[in-house]
Structures are given as structure tokens and as C-alpha cells.
Amino acid sequence: MSIGGFMKTTLRRTRASLWLIATVVSTSCNTAIEPTMGSNPLEAIDSWGIQLQGLERPGAVAALRRAAIDLVVIEPTNSVRGNEAYPIANVVRELHASGGSRRKGKLVVAYLDIGQAEDYRTYWQPDWIAPTPNSVGRPDFLLALDPDGWPGNYPCKYWDPRWKRILFGSPNAMLDRILDAGFDGVYLDWILGYREPSVVEAAKRDGVDAAAAMVTLLEELRAYAKAKNDAFVLIAQNAAWLGDDAPGFEATIDALAHEDLTFRGDASAHWDDENAGGIDTTRERCNGSPSDPLLDRLAFLNKRGLPILTLDYAVRTEDVRTAHERSVGVGFVPTISRTPLDRLPPHVRTLAAPVPR
């Protein structure tokens, strides 16, 4: 799956996490820390959360400030057409000033889709034409319709210089605006685009290795961001096997996030729908086998020193507990939400001190 704000919403350690329901969470107190310069701050977090819609609703930012989580992933709302005036830099500063479960201040990371163009972003030009089932779009780096049916999202030639200029290298580029707003990093979606058939076919026509081109893009994004902020972090989503297809992938990122380790949800579900989570993915993957290939792969990468974040979707209390226990049991850092990703789930713990209104 893939996630995104406003038009698409599903992303698709044995240390006590404070991002839990009260019946699961440990009440042990952790000393607040700040990483030393040059270290990977994601190695020290033990809780995180994600909200990609609804930041403009009254009380939404205050709820994020109150949340006892070390890392929060949010939509850079001012990159959405019609929301250019949204004060995202102010929001980032407010979240930085609020504590986490272990950190003195939250890490704040921006969602960024690097494998698809989104027609609701400010970079989408009036003369651009979206792809159809039978033709590429204009510009011709727009390749196809979203394979999962999400409107407004189009797999693209991420190796094309024109697309790279949209991502970074100018004041209005996506990454540049994220850096200017003070974000601590990016949460990179659609890295698995290198396996999408329309992308694979286009890469072959261009004489490009799709997997290697994705790693090259990540290297370029990392070098560009680190030159401006040495502490900037890159979190990749749903690309556990890219390192096998293009060696060097793990060296380009600071953490790997993966959806649906235990439960997924219906991407079109509303927050209170029972199918907004709790669909068993383990059974689907294992097909009766005692071994879970995804769990084994993530554990392998984690043992090699790569922090692993997991995002499961669950509504029922027992499913939240199951997803959490399975993730932390192998040393990962979990969050459990619901597929709209438009608020914090009810089991989030809050900071002891009230947030001023």
C-alpha cells in the first residue's frame, strides 16, 4: 500500500512504548534524552505517531502536542493546492517544543511521495494532462493511473530530471520547502514504485534499472538534505527487499517503516468503520507456513542496525494489543492507527502537563 494526505490515506524493542492502550502500557519512567550531533536520533525513539489529514481542524495540532510520542509524521499541508497559506513552520515549531515519551522535544517528519505525482499538489501545472488507462500523461514522466485506484495519484519516472527538479533543488521544490519549514526529516512513500509494471516498462524503454534508479534518487535526496541539515533523517516506507534488488539501499536511509505487519484496514473506510483496521495480514502472507517472510526480513535488517518502525491498523482493543506486542517483541517501534490517518487514535497517551490553549 501507499499513504498520502488529502486524497490517499493508507500508507500502506523490547522497550516499553508509551504509544499504547492503558491495559498494555508499562508505567516505567524513561529519562528524556537528546541525541548527540551526528548520531541517528531514530535509534533512541520508543514511540511514534502519524497524521496525514485534518491538521487544519481546531484542536488537531494541540492533540499532537499533548501526545507522548517521540516522533510525529505529518502532511506538509502548505504543499496542497488551496492550503498554501497554512502555517506549517509554526506547527513544526510548536511540536518541537512539546515533549515525547523519551525525548525532550518531538522529532517532526514530513510525508513525501517520491514515486508518484499528485494532482492536488502546488507543483501540478494547469497544462499537465493526467495519464489514462491507454496512454501516458503530459509531461510524459506521468506514466499511469494509481494501481490501487486512488484518484489524482500517478506513478512517474522518478529518474527523470524534470521530476527530480520538482522534488529538490529550487526554493519551490518539495524537499526544499520541507527543509525551510524546519522539519527534521522526510517519510518517503512509493519507494516500491520500482516494482510497479508501468514503471518497470518505462525504465526498460529508457535503458534504466528501476531499482538502482530508486537508490540513486534516495542518495541524491540524502546528500542534498544533509548538506543543509546534517541531522536530517530519511525514513523509507514499505521497501524491505529493495536492498536485495539494488545493493546500498539501507545506507541511504535512517529507518525503515512498514505497514500492515499484523493488521491492515480498508483504505476507503471512515475512522469509526470496523474495517478501518483489524484485517489479519499475517494469515494472508504466511498461508499456513509457520514462518512470516516479512517479519523475518525486517528482523534481519534490524539486527544489522537499521531501526524498524511499524504501522498497523486496528480498531478493537485486542487487535491494538496484539499488533503492539508482536512488533515490540522483535525489537521494532510500533504505532497503531486507523486507515484514514486523520487524527490520533484513542489509545494514545498524553503528556502529564496540559497544553496551553
C-alpha positions as CSV (number, residue, x, y, z in Angstrom):
1,M,0.0,0.0,0.0
2,S,0.9,3.6,-0.1
3,I,-0.2,6.5,2.0
4,G,-0.7,10.1,1.4
5,G,-2.6,13.2,2.6
6,F,-6.0,14.5,1.4
7,M,-6.5,12.1,-1.5
8,K,-5.0,8.8,-0.3
9,T,-4.8,7.9,3.3
10,T,-3.5,4.4,3.7
11,L,0.3,4.0,3.9
12,R,0.4,1.1,3.1
13,R,12.3,-3.5,21.2
14,T,11.5,-4.7,23.8
15,R,11.5,-1.2,25.4
16,A,8.2,-0.1,26.8
17,S,6.3,2.1,24.4
18,L,4.1,4.8,25.7
19,W,2.0,4.8,22.5
20,L,-0.4,2.2,23.9
21,I,-3.7,1.5,25.5
22,A,-3.6,1.7,29.2
23,T,-4.1,-2.0,29.7
24,V,-0.9,-2.7,27.7
25,V,1.4,0.2,28.5
26,S,4.2,0.0,31.1
27,T,4.3,2.8,33.6
28,S,8.1,2.9,33.7
29,C,9.6,6.3,33.5
30,N,12.3,7.0,30.9
31,T,14.8,9.8,31.2
32,A,14.3,12.4,28.5
33,I,17.2,12.4,26.0
34,E,18.6,14.3,23.1
35,P,20.8,12.6,20.6
36,T,24.4,13.7,20.1
37,M,25.3,15.5,16.9
38,G,26.0,13.1,14.1
39,S,24.1,10.2,15.7
40,N,20.9,8.8,14.3
41,P,18.1,10.2,16.5
42,L,15.7,7.4,15.3
43,E,17.8,4.9,17.2
44,A,16.6,6.4,20.5
45,I,12.9,6.7,20.0
46,D,10.4,4.3,21.5
47,S,7.1,5.7,20.2
48,W,5.7,7.5,17.2
49,G,2.5,8.5,15.5
50,I,1.2,9.7,12.2
51,Q,-1.5,12.1,11.0
52,L,-1.8,13.0,7.3
53,Q,-5.2,14.7,7.2
54,G,-7.1,17.1,9.3
55,L,-4.3,19.2,10.7
56,E,-6.3,22.3,10.0
57,R,-9.2,21.2,12.2
58,P,-9.5,23.0,15.6
59,G,-7.6,21.2,18.3
60,A,-5.7,18.9,15.9
61,V,-2.2,20.4,16.5
62,A,-2.9,20.7,20.2
63,A,-3.7,17.0,20.4
64,L,-0.3,16.2,18.6
65,R,1.5,18.5,21.1
66,R,-0.1,16.6,24.0
67,A,0.8,13.2,22.6
68,A,3.5,11.3,24.5
69,I,5.3,10.3,21.3
70,D,8.9,10.9,20.3
71,L,8.3,11.1,16.5
72,V,5.3,12.5,14.6
73,V,4.8,12.2,10.9
74,I,2.6,14.8,9.3
75,E,1.5,16.2,6.0
76,P,3.3,19.3,4.8
77,T,-0.1,20.9,4.4
78,N,1.1,24.1,2.6
79,S,2.1,22.0,-0.4
80,V,-1.6,21.2,-1.1
81,R,-3.2,23.5,-3.6
82,G,-5.6,25.8,-1.8
83,N,-3.7,25.5,1.5
84,E,-0.6,27.4,0.6
85,A,-1.1,29.8,3.5
86,Y,-1.2,27.1,6.1
87,P,1.4,28.0,8.8
88,I,3.3,24.7,8.6
89,A,6.6,26.2,10.0
90,N,4.7,27.4,13.1
91,V,3.2,23.9,13.6
92,V,6.6,22.3,13.4
93,R,8.0,24.8,16.0
94,E,5.0,24.0,18.3
95,L,5.6,20.3,18.0
96,H,9.4,20.7,18.6
97,A,8.6,22.5,21.8
98,S,6.4,19.6,23.1
99,G,7.9,16.5,24.8
100,G,7.8,12.9,23.8
101,S,7.9,9.6,25.7
102,R,11.7,9.8,25.9
103,R,12.7,12.9,24.1
104,K,12.6,16.5,25.5
105,G,11.2,17.6,22.2
106,K,9.4,15.7,19.4
107,L,11.0,14.9,16.1
108,V,8.8,16.2,13.3
109,V,8.9,14.5,9.9
110,A,7.1,15.4,6.7
111,Y,5.4,12.9,4.3
112,L,6.8,13.0,0.8
113,D,5.7,10.8,-2.1
114,I,8.8,10.4,-4.4
115,G,7.4,7.8,-6.7
116,Q,4.0,9.3,-7.7
117,A,2.9,12.7,-8.8
118,E,-0.2,14.0,-7.0
119,D,-2.5,16.4,-8.9
120,Y,-3.6,18.2,-5.7
121,R,0.0,19.5,-5.0
122,T,1.1,23.0,-5.8
123,Y,3.6,21.7,-8.3
124,W,0.9,20.4,-10.6
125,Q,0.7,22.7,-13.6
126,P,-2.6,23.8,-15.4
127,D,-1.4,22.4,-18.7
128,W,-0.5,19.0,-17.3
129,I,-2.6,16.1,-18.5
130,A,-3.2,13.0,-16.4
131,P,-2.5,9.6,-17.8
132,T,-5.3,7.4,-19.0
133,P,-5.6,3.6,-19.0
134,N,-4.2,3.6,-22.5
135,S,-1.7,6.5,-22.6
136,V,0.9,8.3,-20.6
137,G,0.3,11.8,-19.4
138,R,1.8,15.2,-20.2
139,P,4.6,15.7,-19.2
140,D,5.5,12.2,-20.3
141,F,7.1,11.3,-16.9
142,L,3.5,10.8,-15.8
143,L,3.1,7.1,-16.6
144,A,-0.2,5.6,-15.4
145,L,-3.2,5.6,-13.1
146,D,-2.7,4.6,-9.5
147,P,-2.8,0.7,-9.4
148,D,-4.9,0.7,-6.3
149,G,-7.4,3.1,-7.8
150,W,-6.6,6.3,-5.9
151,P,-7.7,9.3,-7.9
152,G,-5.2,12.1,-8.5
153,N,-2.1,9.9,-8.0
154,Y,0.1,8.8,-10.8
155,P,3.2,6.6,-10.9
156,C,6.0,8.5,-12.6
157,K,9.6,8.2,-14.0
158,Y,11.4,9.2,-10.8
159,W,14.7,9.1,-12.6
160,D,13.5,11.9,-15.0
161,P,15.4,15.2,-14.3
162,R,12.1,17.1,-14.6
163,W,10.6,15.1,-11.7
164,K,13.8,15.4,-9.7
165,R,13.6,19.2,-10.0
166,I,10.1,19.1,-8.5
167,L,11.4,17.1,-5.6
168,F,14.6,19.1,-4.8
169,G,17.0,21.8,-5.9
170,S,14.9,25.0,-6.0
171,P,13.1,27.2,-3.5
172,N,9.7,25.8,-4.5
173,A,10.8,22.2,-4.7
174,M,9.1,19.8,-2.2
175,L,12.2,18.9,-0.2
176,D,13.4,22.5,-0.1
177,R,10.1,23.7,1.3
178,I,10.2,20.9,3.9
179,L,13.7,21.9,4.9
180,D,12.7,25.6,5.1
181,A,9.7,24.8,7.4
182,G,12.1,23.2,9.9
183,F,11.2,19.6,9.6
184,D,13.6,17.0,11.0
185,G,13.2,14.6,8.1
186,V,11.0,13.0,5.5
187,Y,8.9,9.9,5.4
188,L,9.3,8.7,1.9
189,D,6.4,6.9,0.2
190,W,6.1,4.9,-3.0
191,I,9.6,3.7,-3.0
192,L,8.1,0.4,-4.0
193,G,7.2,2.1,-7.3
194,Y,10.3,0.5,-8.7
195,R,8.2,-2.7,-8.9
196,E,5.1,-1.2,-10.5
197,P,4.7,-2.7,-14.0
198,S,4.2,0.7,-15.7
199,V,7.4,2.0,-14.1
200,V,9.3,-1.2,-15.0
201,E,8.3,-1.0,-18.6
202,A,9.2,2.7,-18.8
203,A,12.6,2.0,-17.2
204,K,13.3,-0.7,-19.8
205,R,12.4,1.7,-22.6
206,D,14.8,4.3,-21.1
207,G,17.6,1.8,-20.5
208,V,17.3,2.3,-16.8
209,D,17.4,-0.3,-13.9
210,A,14.3,0.7,-11.9
211,A,15.7,-0.5,-8.6
212,A,19.1,1.1,-9.0
213,A,17.4,4.4,-10.1
214,M,15.4,4.5,-6.9
215,V,18.5,4.0,-4.8
216,T,20.2,6.8,-6.8
217,L,17.3,9.1,-6.2
218,L,17.5,8.3,-2.4
219,E,21.2,9.0,-2.5
220,E,20.7,12.4,-4.1
221,L,17.9,13.3,-1.7
222,R,20.0,12.4,1.2
223,A,23.1,14.3,0.1
224,Y,21.0,17.4,-0.7
225,A,19.2,17.4,2.6
226,K,22.3,16.6,4.7
227,A,24.2,19.4,3.1
228,K,21.6,21.8,4.5
229,N,20.9,20.0,7.8
230,D,23.3,17.3,8.9
231,A,20.8,15.9,11.4
232,F,18.0,15.5,8.8
233,V,16.6,11.9,8.6
234,L,15.1,9.8,5.8
235,I,12.6,7.1,6.6
236,A,11.6,4.8,3.8
237,Q,8.2,3.1,3.7
238,N,7.4,-0.5,2.6
239,A,10.7,-1.3,0.8
240,A,12.1,-4.2,2.8
241,W,13.6,-6.0,-0.1
242,L,15.0,-3.1,-2.2
243,G,18.4,-3.8,-0.8
244,D,18.4,-7.2,-2.5
245,D,17.4,-5.6,-5.8
246,A,19.8,-2.7,-5.6
247,P,22.6,-3.0,-3.0
248,G,23.3,0.1,-1.0
249,F,19.7,0.9,-0.2
250,E,20.0,0.6,3.6
251,A,22.9,3.1,3.6
252,T,20.6,5.8,2.1
253,I,18.0,5.8,4.9
254,D,18.0,6.2,8.7
255,A,15.0,3.9,9.4
256,L,12.6,1.7,7.6
257,A,8.9,1.9,8.2
258,H,6.5,-0.9,7.2
259,E,2.7,-1.1,7.2
260,D,0.5,-4.0,7.9
261,L,2.9,-6.2,9.9
262,T,-0.1,-7.7,11.6
263,F,-3.3,-5.9,10.6
264,R,-4.4,-3.7,7.7
265,G,-7.5,-1.8,7.1
266,D,-9.8,-0.9,4.2
267,A,-8.3,2.1,2.5
268,S,-11.7,3.7,1.9
269,A,-13.0,3.2,5.4
270,H,-14.1,6.0,7.7
271,W,-12.5,6.4,11.1
272,D,-15.3,4.6,13.0
273,D,-15.8,1.8,10.5
274,E,-15.0,-1.6,11.9
275,N,-13.0,-2.3,8.7
276,A,-10.6,0.7,9.3
277,G,-8.3,-1.9,10.8
278,G,-8.1,-5.5,12.1
279,I,-7.8,-7.4,8.8
280,D,-5.2,-10.1,9.5
281,T,-2.2,-9.8,7.2
282,T,-0.1,-12.5,8.8
283,R,-2.6,-15.1,7.7
284,E,-2.5,-13.7,4.2
285,R,1.3,-13.7,4.0
286,C,2.1,-17.0,5.7
287,N,-0.6,-19.1,4.0
288,G,-0.3,-21.8,6.7
289,S,3.5,-21.6,7.0
290,P,5.0,-21.1,10.5
291,S,7.4,-18.5,9.1
292,D,6.5,-14.9,8.2
293,P,8.8,-13.7,5.4
294,L,8.1,-10.0,6.1
295,L,8.8,-10.3,9.9
296,D,11.9,-12.3,9.2
297,R,13.2,-9.8,6.7
298,L,12.6,-6.8,9.0
299,A,14.2,-8.6,11.9
300,F,17.3,-9.3,9.7
301,L,17.6,-5.6,8.8
302,N,17.0,-4.5,12.4
303,K,19.8,-6.8,13.6
304,R,22.1,-5.1,11.1
305,G,21.4,-1.8,12.8
306,L,18.5,-0.3,10.9
307,P,15.7,1.0,13.1
308,I,12.3,-0.5,12.1
309,L,9.0,1.3,12.6
310,T,5.7,-0.5,12.1
311,L,2.3,0.9,11.3
312,D,-0.7,-1.4,11.8
313,Y,-4.3,-0.6,11.5
314,A,-6.7,-1.8,14.3
315,V,-10.0,-0.7,15.8
316,R,-10.6,-3.4,18.5
317,T,-8.6,-3.1,21.8
318,E,-7.4,-6.7,21.5
319,D,-6.1,-6.1,18.0
320,V,-4.2,-3.0,19.1
321,R,-2.6,-5.1,21.9
322,T,-1.7,-7.9,19.5
323,A,-0.1,-5.6,16.9
324,H,1.9,-3.8,19.6
325,E,3.1,-6.9,21.3
326,R,4.2,-8.6,18.0
327,S,6.2,-5.5,16.9
328,V,8.0,-4.7,20.2
329,G,8.6,-8.4,20.7
330,V,11.1,-8.4,17.9
331,G,12.6,-5.0,18.7
332,F,10.6,-2.7,16.4
333,V,8.8,0.6,17.3
334,P,5.1,0.3,16.6
335,T,2.2,2.7,16.1
336,I,-1.3,1.5,15.7
337,S,-3.9,3.8,14.0
338,R,-6.8,3.5,11.6
339,T,-6.7,3.9,7.8
340,P,-8.0,7.5,7.5
341,L,-4.9,8.7,9.4
342,D,-6.8,11.9,10.1
343,R,-6.4,12.0,13.9
344,L,-4.7,10.3,16.8
345,P,-6.3,7.0,17.9
346,P,-7.9,6.9,21.3
347,H,-5.2,4.8,23.0
348,V,-2.6,7.5,22.7
349,R,-1.1,8.6,26.0
350,T,-0.8,12.3,26.7
351,L,1.8,14.3,28.5
352,A,1.3,14.9,32.1
353,A,1.3,18.7,31.8
354,P,-1.7,20.2,30.0
355,V,-1.0,22.0,26.7
356,P,-1.9,25.8,26.9
357,R,-4.7,26.8,24.7
